Amino acid sequence: MIVIKAKYLVQDNNHYIENGAIAIEGTKIRKVGTFDEIRNLGDNAAIIDLKNTALLPGLINVHTHLDLTESKNLIAPTSNFTHWVFQLIALKSRWKADDTIASIKKGIALCIAGGTTTVADIASAEHSFSVLEKNPLRKVVYKEIIGLNPAYAQKIIAKTSMELAKIKATDLYHAGISPHAPYSVSKELYVAASQLAKERNILICTHIAETEDEIEFLAKGSGHLPVLLQKLKAMPEGWQPPERKPIQYLYEAGVLNEKTLLIHCNYLTEEEIQLLHASGASIAFCPKSHHFFGHKNHPLPKLLEKGINVGLGTDSLASNDTLDILEEMKFLHTHYSLPPKVLFSIATKNGAKALGMETAIGQLKEGFEADMCGIRLPGNPTGSVYDQILDSSAKNIFTMIAGAVCYHASK
C-alpha cells in the first residue's frame, strides 16, 4: 500500500481535505481522508509526503496530436488556416519514421511531467498506436481517416475496420475512430465511420466548426479550402457543397451522440448549440491553439450555461507552445474569467465524461483509478485552494497513473 500526503487533497471541484491523504492499493484508490485517518491503515505502507502541494485528480487532455510535438516553434502563427496546413505538410515531409517516434515519446514525457494522466490522441500514422500502447499514460488513440471522395468511403472504412480489429484494449489503452473534418471527409465516410463506431462500441471524434473557411466551404464550396484541396489533389470532380452548417451536417450524417467528441467548435450558431445539447456529444476546447489562430471569442460560456460537456485539450505543438493542461487552465482563467472551480471540472470530471470514463477517473474517490497529480502551491498563498492552483507559480511536481509513480520532482 502507498499513502500520499499533501497540504490539500482536492477530490473534485466541490470537495477538498486539508492535511489530506490518500491510500493506494494496486491500481485503485482505497481510501481518502485526513492524514491522521489514513496513516494507520497499513503498518507497512510507504508514505510519500508532498508537503505544500494540492493533490488533484490526474489532468485529462481530450485533444492532442503527440506526433507533432517536435514541431514546436517551427510553424509561424497565422490566421490563415490553409497557410498553416502548407507549413505543416512541408515540415512533416522532411521527417522520417524515427523523427515521428521521437516526437510522440517527447510528447508523452511532457504530458506526464505536466500532471496529465489521460490523453485523447489523434493517430495519423501507425507509430502513434505502437508507441502509445507501451507507455504508462491512460489513453484513447483515435485512428484518423480522410477521404472526401464518396466513391472510396467503403474501401477506407473496410481498411480501418481491419486495423482497429488488431488492437487489444486494456484498462490503459483504448482505440477510437476520427473522421478528420468535413472538408476532408465525405458524408458517406462520416456515416460509415459512425456505424463502425457503434458496431465496435468505440468512441468517435472529429474536428468541426474550427474555422470560418470551413463554414464557407460547407455552405458555398468557396474560399481558401477548395484551393488547398485542389493543390493536394484531394478535391473530387463534381463535388457540391452540402449547404449546411457544420453541426447540422454531422447531425444528418448520424454522427452526433453521447460517444462523440467534437474538436474545437470555435464557430457555432444558437441552432447548432441546441443540436449539441440534445445530442449528448462532448466538446474539446483548446484555448491556446484557439488563440494561436486568432479566432474570435469561443462560445464556451454559452456551452457551459447550456450544460454541454466541455473538456480541455492542448491540440499539438504545431499550434501551441505547451502540452500542459494546467497552463491551459491558467490561460482560460485569464482570458475568460471563469471561476476556478469550473476550470477544475473542465480539466478533470468533464474530460473523463468526454472519454466515457467518468466512473473511473476525474475524481479522487474510493474505488476510482489511482490517477492523480500534485501541484506545488505558491509560498505566500491567497484565496482558496482552487485559486492557488491557478497561481502563475503553481506547477506539477508529482504524477501517478494506475497506482504507479510516473513523475516526481523534488523542487
Helices and strands as residue ranges (DSSP letters): E 2-10, E 16-25, E 28-34, H 35-38, E 46-49, E 53-57, E 59-64, G 66-71, H 81-92, H 97-113, E 116-123, H 126-133, E 138-145, G 150-152, H 153-165, E 173-179, H 187-200, E 203-208, H 212-220, H 224-231, H 246-252, E 260-264, H 270-279, E 282-285, H 287-292, H 300-305, E 310-312, H 325-336, H 340-347, H 349-354, E 372-376, H 385-389, E 395-401, E 404-408
